[in-house]
Amino acid sequence: MTAPDRRLAGADPRITEAGRTGLELSVRPATMPAMTATIDGLAPFHWLNLPESDGGGPPLGVIFSVAYFRGLDAAEVARRFSHGTDPGTVTDFGGLVERVRRFVEETAGCHGGGHVGIVEAGEWCVAVEPHGWLAILSDVVAALSRGCEMLSINRHDHASVSDFVYAIDGEIVTTFPVGRSCDRHGADPDLLNDLMRELGMCVDPLEDAEAAAQHAALPQAFALAARITGVPFAADMLDRPMLVARIADL
């Protein structure tokens, strides 16, 4: 497969190449309108952040990951998650949830959801992993993001942190715990700082605003993903047909 151009599709034009060897970013005008940390700006993503006492943000619950891929079609995303063992089956979100439910029962919930549902959205594919967290693990990200652009976010209310990861061609560019965005690591951890500030996210360890805004941390992460990809992860995305594939031992 020919590697795609490594650029920030839908990115704000203020994100510029920082001179990192091998990444060769080429930035285009934003396809998403500028968002701020207002209620309106984050409102499309609050459904992802409902507490467990309120149903855990159905239909995804309190444990899930969402990964975005640019430069791959749905079939290739399925091939990568399954190590080529499952070409995927087209079904709906209910079909994905049923497969995940059976897998969790068989494994006592210790190995994630075992399946991913993939939706194509313009230049990007969005992979939904209910009851899973593999798409934010560094070694998995390195494998999944080869020759493409990848962004992933996970929510895990029963773990110490949830995470945001942005990678290009096998290299993590920036990653941070959701809710602690000042604690960034990667090849260029400050690449997204301007966008993060606009969304009210902390970028300076000396700032203390984040402690008072934990309730907004996950919506902010998904708003940031929308700014980068041009693909807002709205609830109606789960209404689309999905290519559902097993997840191999990554």
C-alpha positions in Angstrom: 0.0 0.0 0.0 1.3 3.5 -0.9 1.7 5.7 2.1 -0.5 8.8 2.0 0.7 12.4 2.3 1.2 13.0 6.0 -0.8 16.1 6.6 -3.3 17.4 9.2 -6.5 17.1 7.3 -9.0 19.7 8.4 -6.4 21.3 10.6 -6.3 24.9 11.6 -3.8 26.8 9.5 -2.0 28.0 12.6 -0.7 24.4 13.1 2.7 24.6 11.4 5.5 22.2 10.6 7.8 22.2 13.6 10.8 20.7 11.8 10.4 17.2 12.9 12.3 14.7 10.8 10.2 12.4 8.6 6.7 13.9 9.4 6.6 16.4 6.4 3.3 18.0 7.5 1.4 20.0 4.9 -1.4 22.0 6.5 -4.6 22.9 4.7 -7.3 25.4 5.8 -9.7 24.2 8.5 -12.8 22.3 7.4 -14.4 22.7 10.8 -15.5 26.2 12.0 -13.5 27.5 14.9 -14.8 26.3 18.3 -14.3 27.8 21.7 -14.8 26.5 25.2 -18.4 27.8 25.2 -21.3 25.6 26.0 -22.3 25.7 22.4 -18.8 24.6 21.2 -18.7 21.6 23.4 -22.4 20.7 23.4 -22.1 18.1 20.5 -19.8 16.0 22.6 -21.4 16.0 26.1 -23.3 12.8 25.3 -20.0 11.0 25.5 -19.4 12.2 29.0 -22.5 11.3 31.0 -21.6 9.8 34.4 -22.3 6.2 35.2 -25.1 7.3 37.6 -26.9 8.7 34.6 -26.5 5.6 32.4 -22.9 6.1 31.5 -23.5 8.0 28.3 -25.5 5.4 26.4 -25.0 3.9 24.0 -21.2 3.7 24.5 -21.1 3.5 28.3 -18.1 4.4 30.5 -15.5 2.3 28.7 -14.8 2.9 25.0 -12.3 4.2 22.6 -12.7 6.0 19.3 -9.9 6.1 16.7 -9.7 8.2 13.5 -7.6 7.2 10.5 -6.7 9.3 7.5 -5.2 7.5 4.5 -6.9 4.1 5.1 -10.2 2.8 3.9 -12.5 0.8 6.2 -11.3 -2.6 4.8 -7.6 -1.7 5.6 -8.6 -0.5 9.1 -10.3 -3.8 9.7 -7.3 -5.7 8.4 -5.0 -3.9 10.8 -7.1 -4.4 13.8 -7.6 -8.1 13.0 -4.0 -8.8 11.7 -5.6 -9.9 8.4 -7.7 -12.6 10.0 -11.1 -10.9 9.6 -12.2 -8.8 6.5 -15.2 -7.6 8.5 -18.9 -7.8 8.2 -21.3 -4.9 7.4 -23.8 -4.5 10.2 -25.2 -1.8 12.5 -24.1 -0.6 15.9 -26.5 -3.0 17.6 -24.7 -5.9 15.8 -21.4 -4.5 17.1 -22.7 -4.2 20.6 -24.0 -7.8 20.6 -20.6 -9.2 19.5 -18.9 -7.1 22.2 -21.4 -8.4 24.8 -20.7 -12.0 24.0 -16.9 -11.4 24.0 -17.0 -9.7 27.4 -19.0 -12.5 28.9 -16.6 -15.1 27.5 -13.5 -13.2 28.8 -14.9 -11.7 32.0 -14.2 -8.3 30.6 -10.5 -8.5 31.0 -9.5 -8.2 27.3 -11.6 -5.2 26.1 -14.5 -5.6 23.7 -12.7 -7.7 21.2 -14.4 -6.0 18.2 -14.3 -2.7 16.4 -16.9 -1.0 14.2 -15.6 1.2 11.4 -17.4 4.0 9.6 -16.0 6.0 6.7 -16.3 9.8 7.0 -14.8 11.7 4.1 -11.0 11.3 4.1 -11.1 9.6 7.5 -12.4 6.4 8.9 -13.7 6.3 12.5 -13.3 3.1 14.5 -15.4 2.6 17.5 -14.2 0.1 20.2 -16.9 -0.4 22.8 -15.6 -1.6 26.2 -12.1 -1.3 24.8 -8.9 0.7 25.2 -6.4 -0.9 22.8 -6.4 2.1 20.4 -4.6 4.3 22.9 -1.8 1.9 23.8 1.6 3.1 22.5 2.7 -0.1 20.8 -0.7 -0.6 19.2 -0.8 3.0 18.0 2.7 2.5 16.4 1.4 -0.5 14.4 -2.0 0.9 13.5 -0.7 4.3 12.4 2.0 3.1 9.9 1.8 5.0 6.7 -1.2 7.1 7.9 -2.5 9.7 10.3 -4.2 8.5 13.4 -5.9 10.1 16.4 -7.5 8.2 19.3 -9.4 9.0 22.5 -10.5 6.6 25.2 -12.8 6.9 28.1 -12.3 4.5 31.0 -14.0 5.4 34.2 -12.6 2.4 36.0 -9.0 3.2 35.2 -6.8 5.9 36.6 -6.8 8.0 33.4 -8.3 8.2 29.9 -6.1 9.3 27.1 -5.7 11.4 23.9 -3.2 10.2 21.3 -2.2 11.8 18.0 0.3 9.9 15.7 1.6 10.0 12.2 3.3 7.1 10.4 4.0 5.0 13.5 5.3 7.9 15.6 3.3 9.5 18.5 3.3 13.3 17.9 1.5 14.2 21.1 -0.3 12.4 23.8 -1.8 13.4 27.2 -4.2 12.1 29.8 -7.7 13.5 29.3 -8.2 16.1 32.0 -4.4 16.7 32.3 -3.6 18.1 28.9 -0.6 20.0 30.4 1.1 16.7 30.9 2.0 16.1 27.2 4.6 13.8 25.6 5.6 12.9 22.1 7.8 13.9 19.2 6.1 17.4 19.1 4.0 17.7 22.3 3.2 21.4 21.7 1.9 21.1 18.1 -1.8 21.4 19.0 -1.4 24.1 21.8 -3.2 26.9 20.0 -6.2 24.8 19.3 -6.2 23.4 22.8 -6.2 26.9 24.3 -9.2 27.9 22.2 -11.1 25.0 23.7 -10.2 26.0 27.3 -7.6 23.2 27.7 -4.6 23.6 30.0 -1.3 23.7 28.1 0.9 25.2 30.8 1.8 23.1 33.9 1.5 26.3 36.0 -2.1 26.9 35.0 -4.7 25.7 37.5 -7.9 26.2 35.4 -8.1 22.6 34.5 -8.9 21.4 38.0 -12.2 23.3 37.9 -13.1 21.9 34.5 -12.8 18.2 34.7 -16.4 17.8 33.7 -15.5 19.3 30.3 -12.3 17.3 29.7 -13.7 14.5 27.5 -15.9 16.9 25.4 -12.8 19.1 24.9 -10.8 16.1 23.7 -13.5 15.2 21.2 -13.8 18.8 20.1 -10.1 18.9 19.5 -10.3 15.7 17.5 -13.1 17.4 15.4 -10.8 20.4 14.8 -8.0 18.2 13.6 -10.0 15.8 11.5 -13.0 17.8 10.4 -15.1 14.9 11.7 -17.3 15.6 14.8 -18.1 12.4 16.6 -21.8 13.0 16.9 -24.3 10.4 18.2 -25.8 9.9 14.8 -22.5 8.4 13.5 -23.6 5.3 15.4 -26.7 5.1 13.1 -24.6 4.4 10.0 -23.7 1.0 8.7 -20.4 -0.3 10.1 -17.7 -2.7 9.0 -17.3 -4.8 12.1 -14.2 -6.8 12.6 -12.5 -8.9 15.4 -9.5 -7.4 17.2 -6.5 -9.7 17.1 -3.9 -9.9 19.9 -2.2 -6.6 19.1 
